[in-house]
Amino acid sequence: MVDQFDTAVTGDLTMLRFYRRLREDELGATAVEYGLIAGLISVVIITSLVAVENAMTGAFNYISSNIDSALN
């Protein structure tokens, strides 16, 4: 018959093994790093597109006003 003390010790050993395995596992950390890199790349792309959009709007407005003045 297993008493309560043996069950508690066995449970503690199981948790200790689980903790050691979890501490040595680096797959989760790698996934987080890739997620952070992807987020950073997204921020750079969005910032670049906003800057290009402002420049392109100015260029198209200039072309449009010149075409309008040429047609009139």
DOVEXGU-407671 format. One record per atom (N, C-alpha, C, O, CB): residue in one letter; x, y, z. Coordinates in steps of 0.02 Angstrom, whole numbers, plus 32768, in hexadecimal, padded with zeros to 4 digits. Atoms other than C-alpha are relative to their C-alpha. Glycine has a CB too. Example, Ala and Ser with C-alpha at 12.3 -4.5 7.8 and 13.67 -1.06 7.14 Angstrom:
a802D7FC58000
a82677F1F8186
a802D803C8000
a8061803B8021
a7FCE8001803E
s7FD67FC57FFD
s82AC7FCB8165
s7FD980378025
s7FF2806E802D
s801480177FB9
This chain:
m802A7FC58000
m800080008000
m802C803E8000
m805D80428026
m7FD08000803D
v7FDA7FC28006
v804180AD7FD0
v7FE18033802F
v7FA58041802C
v800280197FB6
d801C7FCD7FD3
d8030812F8056
d800780457FE1
d8024804D7FAB
d80247FFE8044
q80027FBC801A
q801B81EA803F
q8046801D7FF8
q805280447FC9
q7FD7802C802D
f7FBC7FE58004
f80D48210805F
f80237FE97FC0
f804380107F9F
f80287FEA803E
d7FE0801A803D
d810F819E7FD2
d7FE480237FC1
d800980327F93
d7FF57FB47FFB
t80207FDF8038
t809381EF7F5A
t801B80487FF9
t8027805F7FC2
t7FB480008007
a7FE77FBC8001
a80CF829E7F8A
a804780027FE6
a8058802E7FBE
a7FFB801F8045
v7FBA80028016
v818682707F70
v80037FF07FB6
v802A800F7F91
v80297FCD8029
t800180128047
t8161821E7EC9
t7FE8803A7FD6
t800480487FA1
t7FD37FC27FF5
g80187FC58024
g80FE82B67E92
g803480377FFC
g803C80577FC9
g7FC1801C8021
d7FCC7FCD8000
d818C83297EC5
d80377FEE7FCE
d8051801A7FAB
d801E80088046
l7FCC8016802F
l820982C17E61
l7FE880097FB8
l800F801C7F8C
l80137FB7800C
t801C7FF78043
t819682C67DCA
t800280497FED
t8014805A7FB4
t7FB87FE47FFC
m7FFD7FB8800E
m818983837DD6
m804880177FF5
m805480427FCA
m7FDF8028803A
l7FB97FEE8009
l824683907DE8
l80197FEB7FBC
l803C80117F9A
l802B7FE08037
r7FED80178043
r826083287D4C
r7FE1802C7FCA
r8001803F7F99
r7FEB7FB67FF5
f80237FD48030
f81DE83917CF0
f802280447FFC
f802B805E7FC6
f7FB680088013
y7FDF7FBF7FFF
y823384327D26
y80447FFE7FDD
y8055802B7FB8
y800980188049
r7FBF80078021
r82DE83F47CEE
r7FF87FFB7FB4
r801D801B7F8F
r80267FC2801A
r800C80078047
r829983C07C45
r7FE980437FE1
r7FFF80557FAA
r7FCB7FCA7FF3
l80197FC08018
l823F84677C31
l803980337FFC
l803B805B7FCD
l7FC88019802E
r7FC87FD17FFF
r82DC84C87C5F
r80307FF37FC7
r804D80227FAC
r80247FFC8043
e7FD280118036
e8344846C7BDD
e7FE280087FBB
e8006800A7F89
e80197FB98009
d80227FFB8040
d82C2847D7B54
d800580487FE7
d7FEF80768009
d7FB67FEA8005
e7FF77FBD801B
e82ED85127AE5
e7FD4800D7FC4
e7FDA80427FA4
e8048800B7FED
l802A7FF6803B
l826B84FB7A5D
l7FCF803A800A
l7FC3805F7FDB
l7FD97FC07FF1
g802E7FC97FF3
g81F185737AAF
g802380437FFB
g800780737FE0
g7FE17FF98045
a7FDA7FC28004
a827785F87AC0
a800F80127FB8
a800D804D7FA6
a80417FFB8029
t7FF27FF48047
t82A485E57A09
t7FC2801A7FDC
t7FC780497FB4
t80197FC07FDD
a803F7FE9801F
a81EE85FA79D5
a7FF280488014
a7FDB80707FEB
a7FC67FD38015
v800B7FBB7FE9
v81E186987A3E
v8030802F7FDC
v801C80667FC8
v80098005804D
e7FCF7FD68023
e828086DD79F0
e7FEB800C7FB7
e7FF080447F9E
e80467FE08002
y80177FF88044
y823E86BC7941
y7FC3802D7FFC
y7FBC80557FCE
y7FF17FBC7FE0
g803A7FD47FFE
g819B87107970
g801380488009
g7FF780757FE9
g7FD27FEB8039
l7FE87FBB7FF6
l81F787AA79AE
l8021801C7FC2
l801780567FB1
l80318002803A
i7FE07FEB803E
i825E87B1790F
i7FCB80107FCB
i7FD080437FA9
i80317FCA7FE6
a80357FF48031
a81C287A278A3
a7FDA80408011
a7FC880667FE4
a7FCF7FC57FFE
g80217FC27FEC
g816F882D7908
g8029803D7FEF
g800F806F7FD7
g7FF17FFF804A
l7FD37FC8800F
l8206889E78F4
l8002800D7FB4
l800080477F9F
l80467FF2801A
i80007FF88048
i820B887E7838
i7FBE80207FE9
i7FBE804B7FBD
i80097FBC7FDD
s80417FE38011
s815188A8782E
s7FFF804B800F
s7FE580727FE7
s7FC77FDD8026
v7FFE7FB97FEE
v816D894D7888
v802A80277FCE
v8017805E7FBA
v801C800A8047
v7FD57FDE8030
v81FB897A7811
v7FDC80077FBC
v7FE0803B7F9D
v80427FD97FF7
i80247FFE8040
i8191894F7778
i7FC980358002
i7FC1805C7FD3
i7FE37FBB7FEE
i80377FD07FFA
i80FC89B477B6
i801B80478001
i7FFF80747FE0
i7FD67FF3803F
t7FE27FBE7FFD
t816A8A4977DF
t801980167FBB
t8010804F7FA7
t803980028033
s7FE87FF08044
s81BB8A417733
s7FC780107FD1
s7FCC803F7FA9
s802A7FC67FE4
l80397FF4802C
l81148A3776DB
l7FDF8043800F
l7FC980657FE0
l7FCC7FC88008
v801D7FBF7FEF
v80D38ACF7739
v802C80387FE3
v801280687FC7
v7FFA8008804D
a7FD37FCE801C
a816E8B327706
a7FFA80037FB4
a7FF980397F97
a80497FF18015
v800680028049
v81608AFA7650
v7FBC801C7FEB
v7FB7803E7FB8
v80087FB77FE6
e80437FE88011
e80A58B1F7650
e7FFE804C8001
e7FE0806B7FD5
e7FCC7FE48032
n7FFE7FB77FFD
n80C58BD37685
n8025801D7FC4
n800F804E7FA7
n802180188041
a7FDA7FE8803A
a81488BEA75FD
a7FD97FF67FBF
a7FD880217F94
a80447FDB7FFD
m8026800E803C
m80DB8B987579
m7FC3802D7FF9
m7FB280417FC2
m7FEA7FB77FFF
t80397FD38002
t80458C0275A7
t801580447FE6
t7FF280627FBC
t7FE080078046
g7FE67FC08018
g80AC8C9F758D
g80107FFD7FB5
g8000802C7F91
g803E80148027
a7FEE80068047
a80EC8C6074E5
a7FC17FFD7FD5
a7FBF801D7FA1
a802B7FC17FF5
f803D80068027
f803E8C3074A7
f7FD980427FFF
f7FBB80547FCC
f7FD47FC8801B
n80217FBF7FFF
n7FF68CD774DF
n802380317FD1
n800180577FAE
n7FFF801D8048
y7FDA7FD5802D
y80818D327481
y7FF07FEF7FB7
y7FE3801C7F8E
y804C7FF9800D
i800F80168045
i80628CCB73E2
i7FB980137FEE
i7FAC802B7FB7
i800B7FB47FF9
s80467FF1800D
s7FA68CE173F1
s7FF5804A7FF3
s7FD0805D7FC6
s7FD57FE9803A
s80097FB7800A
s7FB18D9E7403
s802080177FBF
s800580437F9E
s801F8027803C
n7FE17FED8040
n80288DAA736F
n7FD77FE87FC4
n7FD3800B7F92
n80477FE27FFC
i802B80188036
i7FB58D407302
i7FC3802C7FFA
i7FAE803E7FC3
i7FEC7FB7800C
d803B7FD48000
d7F1F8DAA7336
d801080437FE0
d7FE9805D7FB8
d7FE6800A8047
s7FED7FBF801C
s7F7B8E4B730C
s80107FFA7FB6
s800480297F90
s803C801E8026
a7FF0800A8047
a7FB68E037265
a7FC17FF77FD7
a7FBF800D7F9D
a802E7FC47FF6
l803E800C8024
l7F068DCF7234
l7FD5803F7FFD
l7FAA80447FD1
l7FD97FC88020
n802A7FC47FFE
n7EBA8E787260
n801F80387FDB
n8003806E7FD8
n7FF180168046
